[in-house]
Amino acid sequence: MPLPFDAAAAQKRIDRFWQLPASFGMERNAYHNYLNEIVSDRYALINGLQLLRDELQFAGASPSDMRVCGADLSLPSVVTTLAYTNCGDRIHQGEATKRYRDVVASRFATLSEIGELKLEAFFPAGGGTDNGATLAHVTVAHQMDELLRRGLYEGNSQSMVLVAIDLKTHVGRLEEEGKRIYGKTRESPWREPRAACGAIAGALSSYHPHNMIHRRIRDDLGEKNFQYLSSLKIFTDDGIDITMAVAAAIVAIRGIRNTAMAMTQEIDERGLAHLTASTTVNRPSRDDLVIYLARATVFNGKVRIQSLGTKAELYSGKLIEYAGEKRLQLSYNNLNGDSLPVEEIPYRVRHSGL
């Protein structure tokens, strides 16, 4: 029989997590965001637990000698899995994605028996989500079979399951003739500028109702935001058009909210979901930057979300000196990106039924 779950131990980790600072809205080095925001937060949620993500650790029931690799499930343990979204545009597939896999996925994704990372990888145009409910369901459904679940739940009262999801959109950034342009990039120094993200730019500049991707992005943005962003521009104090950066941010933030709410229907009392949202800034012939946008947890009857917002008219931006250059800092409703409020949404906990 499953042991009664000791939610208090996990709740302490959650409460400690939400005491950690987070900085939203600024262009920063990818390593900085992945390490100082995502990895550090995620480890805080599972600190003190035996981390189980290697398929060899699940070999305890194997009839072969490989069963010696099986983990001792009587220890307080956590099984992790990782999913991420990334725009299918090839400009968003290179260096930034490699760094994400090296820094984040290498620590929390399942590892196959031959040492390969096993991620749930989704590449919708626009980079948000094709459907948050589908993303949540597939990620949870693939994490554990019933035999492993039963062994984990019967092993220790503190053992639990971590579902990690990172949503990533992108926006291009060019420096042309002393001017900065968001929404375009070059694939190489010899190529003509092009839109990035092309799906978001196309939906806003030349919407086609028969284009399924355009319809989805319009739905992701919401009708009021779509009308605002397709007819007006958002400028920094010194006149830089950041409309496309704001649009990419809203798509990712809508994605994290929809997926977090869908996760309440997928995880049980031992399930903990940690979600993040960010926008990659693609720069030709230079390292991509990352704008951290949102984080969320789903656990024990409460969804918590901390993020920039989803109303386009409340966005502003400015360039500030950072790391030897001028970086964009997005702001929402004039709030400080280092101390955004945390929204709490209650939900009914689903029990495992084991």
Sequence and secondary structure as in RCSB ss.txt:
>XXXX:A:sequence
MPLPFDAAAAQKRIDRFWQLPASFGMERNAYHNYLNEIVSDRYALINGLQLLRDELQFAGASPSDMRVCGADLSL
PSVVTTLAYTNCGDRIHQGEATKRYRDVVASRFATLSEIGELKLEAFFPAGGGTDNGATLAHVTVAHQMDELLRR
GLYEGNSQSMVLVAIDLKTHVGRLEEEGKRIYGKTRESPWREPRAACGAIAGALSSYHPHNMIHRRIRDDLGEKN
FQYLSSLKIFTDDGIDITMAVAAAIVAIRGIRNTAMAMTQEIDERGLAHLTASTTVNRPSRDDLVIYLARATVFN
GKVRIQSLGTKAELYSGKLIEYAGEKRLQLSYNNLNGDSLPVEEIPYRVRHSGL
>XXXX:A:secstr
      HHHHHHHHHHHTTS    SBEEEHHHHIIIIIIHHHHHHHTTSEEE BGGGG TT SSGGGGG   TTS
 EEEEEEEEEE SSGGGSSHHHHHHIIIIIHHHSEE TTS EE EEE  TTSS S HHHHHHHHHHTT  HHHHH
HHHHH TT EEEEEEEEEEEEEEEEETTEEEESEE SSTTS  EETTHHHHHHHHS  TT HHHHHHHHHH HHH
HHHHHH   B TTS B HHHHHHHHHHHHHHHHHHHHHTTT BTTEEEEEEEEEEEE TTS  EEEEEEEEEEET
TEEEEEE  S GGGEEEEEEEETTEEEEEEEETT  TTS  EEEEE   B    
